[in-house]
Amino acid sequence: MGFKFKRKGLPCLFSILVLAGLAVGFTYAIKAFRGNASSSASGKKRNNYTITYKSVIKNNPYRLHVAEGKKRVTTPYKNSSELRKASHKSKVKRISNSTGFIVDNLSHSEPYLHPDAAKILFEIGKRFAEKSDGHKFIITSLTRTIENQTKLTKLNPNASPNTSSHSYAVSFDLAYSKFNRNREYNHNAHKALEETLIQLQKEKRIYVLREKQSACYHVTVR
């Protein structure tokens, strides 16, 4: 009888293990399916936000952005010390929070812009605030010196290894994935920001390049 019990017990135990394995696999499959479904439900899921506004802005070639820098500044700024000296001579203007925008914690750029670029930034902020009923966009990058650019390239493979138009103090990045002090995505604010940029683009006052990886608009004064 003992022998027969073992013969019957083994298939029973095997069946239980198989069923348990199938149950675990089924549970993981359901979780994966739900995760994929929620990510593609509306817009594009990026980190903790979902882009719901479909961009229609036309990108201006990057070479045009760099050309504007060379035309206004001639040589790019090498480091922060050089940039501060330029500030004392009023060749660049220090940028801080103002109407329509907030300057983010800048880790790889300096809070300065060429006077022409600063003027157009304030114009963007003013128009955006009026169009969006008081929302604020976030500036994620301003002047990026050669030294800043070199450090960023080591950390971010998507960063240009060549001289950036940021290095001439004529360009700045505006996030379209976060707005206001709570840094949350806002569909209406995103729409208002792009419409503001498109209008200034049509007026031939700026060049724009939408950077998908960084979720920002790279803007250069014309």
VENQUI-V677323 format. One record per residue. N is the residue number from 0. RES is the residue in one small letter. PSI is psi in whole degrees, -180 to 180 (none if undefined). OMEGA is omega as a letter, one per 40 degrees, with the letter a starting at -180 (999 if undefined). D_FIRST is the distance of its C-alpha to the first C-alpha in Angstrom with 1 decimal. Layout:
BEGIN
n=N res=RES psi=PSI omega=OMEGA d_first=D_FIRST
n=N res=RES psi=PSI omega=OMEGA d_first=D_FIRST
END
This chain:
BEGIN
n=0 res=m psi=-38 omega=i d_first=0.0
n=1 res=g psi=-41 omega=a d_first=3.8
n=2 res=f psi=-44 omega=a d_first=5.4
n=3 res=k psi=-33 omega=a d_first=5.2
n=4 res=f psi=-43 omega=i d_first=6.2
n=5 res=k psi=-39 omega=a d_first=8.9
n=6 res=r psi=-38 omega=a d_first=10.0
n=7 res=k psi=-31 omega=a d_first=10.7
n=8 res=g psi=-37 omega=a d_first=12.2
n=9 res=l psi=-50 omega=i d_first=14.7
n=10 res=p psi=-35 omega=a d_first=16.5
n=11 res=c psi=-46 omega=i d_first=16.7
n=12 res=l psi=-41 omega=i d_first=18.3
n=13 res=f psi=-42 omega=i d_first=20.5
n=14 res=s psi=-40 omega=i d_first=21.8
n=15 res=i psi=-43 omega=i d_first=22.7
n=16 res=l psi=-40 omega=i d_first=24.6
n=17 res=v psi=-46 omega=a d_first=26.4
n=18 res=l psi=-40 omega=i d_first=27.5
n=19 res=a psi=-41 omega=i d_first=28.7
n=20 res=g psi=-42 omega=i d_first=30.7
n=21 res=l psi=-39 omega=a d_first=32.2
n=22 res=a psi=-44 omega=i d_first=33.2
n=23 res=v psi=-45 omega=i d_first=35.0
n=24 res=g psi=-41 omega=i d_first=36.7
n=25 res=f psi=-40 omega=i d_first=37.9
n=26 res=t psi=-46 omega=i d_first=39.3
n=27 res=y psi=-37 omega=i d_first=41.3
n=28 res=a psi=-42 omega=i d_first=42.6
n=29 res=i psi=-45 omega=i d_first=43.9
n=30 res=k psi=-42 omega=i d_first=45.6
n=31 res=a psi=-42 omega=i d_first=47.2
n=32 res=f psi=-45 omega=i d_first=48.4
n=33 res=r psi=-38 omega=i d_first=50.0
n=34 res=g psi=-44 omega=i d_first=51.7
n=35 res=n psi=-38 omega=a d_first=53.2
n=36 res=a psi=-43 omega=a d_first=54.3
n=37 res=s psi=-30 omega=a d_first=56.0
n=38 res=s psi=-30 omega=a d_first=57.8
n=39 res=s psi=10 omega=a d_first=59.3
n=40 res=a psi=-48 omega=i d_first=60.0
n=41 res=s psi=129 omega=i d_first=63.7
n=42 res=g psi=-165 omega=a d_first=65.7
n=43 res=k psi=127 omega=a d_first=64.5
n=44 res=k psi=123 omega=i d_first=62.2
n=45 res=r psi=116 omega=a d_first=63.6
n=46 res=n psi=-113 omega=a d_first=62.2
n=47 res=n psi=24 omega=i d_first=62.4
n=48 res=y psi=162 omega=a d_first=64.8
n=49 res=t psi=122 omega=i d_first=65.2
n=50 res=i psi=120 omega=a d_first=68.4
n=51 res=t psi=-16 omega=i d_first=69.4
n=52 res=y psi=129 omega=a d_first=73.0
n=53 res=k psi=115 omega=a d_first=73.5
n=54 res=s psi=140 omega=i d_first=76.1
n=55 res=v psi=3 omega=a d_first=79.1
n=56 res=i psi=146 omega=i d_first=81.3
n=57 res=k psi=131 omega=a d_first=82.6
n=58 res=n psi=138 omega=i d_first=82.2
n=59 res=n psi=135 omega=a d_first=85.2
n=60 res=p psi=142 omega=a d_first=84.8
n=61 res=y psi=-31 omega=a d_first=84.2
n=62 res=r psi=-30 omega=i d_first=87.2
n=63 res=l psi=-35 omega=i d_first=89.4
n=64 res=h psi=-47 omega=a d_first=88.0
n=65 res=v psi=-38 omega=a d_first=88.7
n=66 res=a psi=-38 omega=i d_first=92.2
n=67 res=e psi=-37 omega=i d_first=93.1
n=68 res=g psi=-47 omega=a d_first=92.2
n=69 res=k psi=-33 omega=a d_first=94.4
n=70 res=k psi=-38 omega=a d_first=97.2
n=71 res=r psi=-35 omega=a d_first=97.3
n=72 res=v psi=-22 omega=a d_first=96.3
n=73 res=t psi=-63 omega=a d_first=96.8
n=74 res=t psi=142 omega=a d_first=94.4
n=75 res=p psi=157 omega=i d_first=91.0
n=76 res=y psi=131 omega=a d_first=90.6
n=77 res=k psi=-41 omega=a d_first=89.1
n=78 res=n psi=177 omega=a d_first=87.9
n=79 res=s psi=-33 omega=i d_first=88.1
n=80 res=s psi=-44 omega=i d_first=91.2
n=81 res=e psi=-36 omega=a d_first=93.1
n=82 res=l psi=-39 omega=i d_first=91.9
n=83 res=r psi=-37 omega=i d_first=93.2
n=84 res=k psi=-39 omega=i d_first=96.6
n=85 res=a psi=-33 omega=i d_first=96.8
n=86 res=s psi=-40 omega=i d_first=96.1
n=87 res=h psi=-27 omega=i d_first=99.1
n=88 res=k psi=8 omega=i d_first=101.2
n=89 res=s psi=24 omega=i d_first=99.9
n=90 res=k psi=-21 omega=i d_first=98.4
n=91 res=v psi=158 omega=a d_first=95.1
n=92 res=k psi=135 omega=i d_first=94.3
n=93 res=r psi=136 omega=a d_first=91.5
n=94 res=i psi=132 omega=i d_first=89.1
n=95 res=s psi=175 omega=a d_first=87.5
n=96 res=n psi=139 omega=a d_first=86.0
n=97 res=s psi=-171 omega=a d_first=88.4
n=98 res=t psi=122 omega=i d_first=88.7
n=99 res=g psi=-8 omega=a d_first=85.7
n=100 res=f psi=159 omega=i d_first=83.7
n=101 res=i psi=134 omega=i d_first=81.9
n=102 res=v psi=122 omega=a d_first=81.8
n=103 res=d psi=174 omega=i d_first=78.2
n=104 res=n psi=104 omega=a d_first=77.4
n=105 res=l psi=114 omega=a d_first=78.7
n=106 res=s psi=-24 omega=a d_first=76.7
n=107 res=h psi=28 omega=i d_first=78.2
n=108 res=s psi=168 omega=a d_first=81.6
n=109 res=e psi=145 omega=a d_first=84.8
n=110 res=p psi=56 omega=i d_first=86.2
n=111 res=y psi=155 omega=i d_first=89.3
n=112 res=l psi=154 omega=i d_first=90.8
n=113 res=h psi=144 omega=a d_first=94.0
n=114 res=p psi=-38 omega=i d_first=96.4
n=115 res=d psi=-40 omega=i d_first=96.1
n=116 res=a psi=-38 omega=i d_first=92.3
n=117 res=a psi=-42 omega=a d_first=92.5
n=118 res=k psi=-44 omega=a d_first=94.8
n=119 res=i psi=-31 omega=i d_first=92.6
n=120 res=l psi=-45 omega=i d_first=89.5
n=121 res=f psi=-35 omega=i d_first=91.4
n=122 res=e psi=-42 omega=i d_first=92.4
n=123 res=i psi=-45 omega=a d_first=88.8
n=124 res=g psi=-44 omega=a d_first=87.8
n=125 res=k psi=-48 omega=a d_first=90.6
n=126 res=r psi=-41 omega=a d_first=89.9
n=127 res=f psi=-45 omega=a d_first=86.2
n=128 res=a psi=-41 omega=i d_first=86.6
n=129 res=e psi=-41 omega=a d_first=88.9
n=130 res=k psi=-31 omega=a d_first=86.6
n=131 res=s psi=7 omega=a d_first=83.4
n=132 res=d psi=45 omega=i d_first=84.9
n=133 res=g psi=5 omega=i d_first=84.6
n=134 res=h psi=165 omega=i d_first=81.4
n=135 res=k psi=134 omega=i d_first=81.4
n=136 res=f psi=166 omega=a d_first=79.9
n=137 res=i psi=127 omega=i d_first=78.7
n=138 res=i psi=118 omega=a d_first=80.5
n=139 res=t psi=-15 omega=i d_first=77.9
n=140 res=s psi=139 omega=i d_first=80.2
n=141 res=l psi=-124 omega=a d_first=84.0
n=142 res=t psi=125 omega=a d_first=85.9
n=143 res=r psi=106 omega=a d_first=83.6
n=144 res=t psi=170 omega=i d_first=85.6
n=145 res=i psi=-40 omega=i d_first=84.9
n=146 res=e psi=-45 omega=i d_first=83.2
n=147 res=n psi=-45 omega=a d_first=81.0
n=148 res=q psi=-39 omega=i d_first=80.2
n=149 res=t psi=-43 omega=i d_first=79.2
n=150 res=k psi=-40 omega=a d_first=76.7
n=151 res=l psi=-39 omega=a d_first=75.3
n=152 res=t psi=-35 omega=i d_first=74.8
n=153 res=k psi=-32 omega=a d_first=72.6
n=154 res=l psi=-33 omega=a d_first=70.4
n=155 res=n psi=107 omega=a d_first=70.4
n=156 res=p psi=-17 omega=i d_first=70.2
n=157 res=n psi=-14 omega=i d_first=71.6
n=158 res=a psi=143 omega=a d_first=74.9
n=159 res=s psi=131 omega=i d_first=77.8
n=160 res=p psi=-12 omega=a d_first=78.5
n=161 res=n psi=178 omega=i d_first=82.2
n=162 res=t psi=128 omega=a d_first=84.8
n=163 res=s psi=155 omega=i d_first=83.8
n=164 res=s psi=-21 omega=i d_first=86.4
n=165 res=h psi=-30 omega=a d_first=85.2
n=166 res=s psi=-12 omega=i d_first=87.0
n=167 res=y psi=2 omega=i d_first=90.4
n=168 res=a psi=23 omega=a d_first=89.8
n=169 res=v psi=-3 omega=a d_first=90.2
n=170 res=s psi=156 omega=i d_first=86.6
n=171 res=f psi=155 omega=a d_first=84.1
n=172 res=d psi=132 omega=i d_first=80.5
n=173 res=l psi=119 omega=a d_first=79.7
n=174 res=a psi=140 omega=i d_first=76.1
n=175 res=y psi=6 omega=a d_first=75.1
n=176 res=s psi=-10 omega=a d_first=71.6
n=177 res=k psi=140 omega=a d_first=72.7
n=178 res=f psi=157 omega=i d_first=75.7
n=179 res=n psi=-177 omega=a d_first=77.3
n=180 res=r psi=-21 omega=i d_first=76.4
n=181 res=n psi=-2 omega=i d_first=72.7
n=182 res=r psi=45 omega=i d_first=72.3
n=183 res=e psi=153 omega=i d_first=70.4
n=184 res=y psi=143 omega=i d_first=70.7
n=185 res=n psi=116 omega=a d_first=73.1
n=186 res=h psi=-50 omega=a d_first=73.6
n=187 res=n psi=-37 omega=i d_first=77.1
n=188 res=a psi=-40 omega=i d_first=78.2
n=189 res=h psi=-46 omega=i d_first=76.9
n=190 res=k psi=-44 omega=a d_first=78.8
n=191 res=a psi=-39 omega=i d_first=81.9
n=192 res=l psi=-47 omega=a d_first=81.8
n=193 res=e psi=-39 omega=i d_first=81.4
n=194 res=e psi=-36 omega=i d_first=84.2
n=195 res=t psi=-45 omega=a d_first=86.4
n=196 res=l psi=-39 omega=i d_first=85.8
n=197 res=i psi=-41 omega=a d_first=86.4
n=198 res=q psi=-45 omega=i d_first=89.7
n=199 res=l psi=-29 omega=i d_first=90.9
n=200 res=q psi=-42 omega=i d_first=89.7
n=201 res=k psi=-30 omega=i d_first=91.9
n=202 res=e psi=0 omega=i d_first=94.8
n=203 res=k psi=42 omega=i d_first=94.3
n=204 res=r psi=-15 omega=i d_first=93.9
n=205 res=i psi=159 omega=i d_first=90.4
n=206 res=y psi=145 omega=a d_first=88.0
n=207 res=v psi=142 omega=i d_first=84.3
n=208 res=l psi=115 omega=i d_first=81.1
n=209 res=r psi=120 omega=a d_first=77.8
n=210 res=e psi=107 omega=a d_first=75.2
n=211 res=k psi=-42 omega=a d_first=71.7
n=212 res=q psi=-39 omega=a d_first=69.8
n=213 res=s psi=-5 omega=a d_first=71.8
n=214 res=a psi=51 omega=i d_first=72.1
n=215 res=c psi=165 omega=i d_first=75.8
n=216 res=y psi=123 omega=i d_first=79.2
n=217 res=h psi=114 omega=a d_first=81.2
n=218 res=v psi=136 omega=i d_first=84.8
n=219 res=t psi=135 omega=i d_first=88.0
n=220 res=v psi=146 omega=i d_first=91.6
n=221 res=r psi=none omega=999 d_first=94.0
END
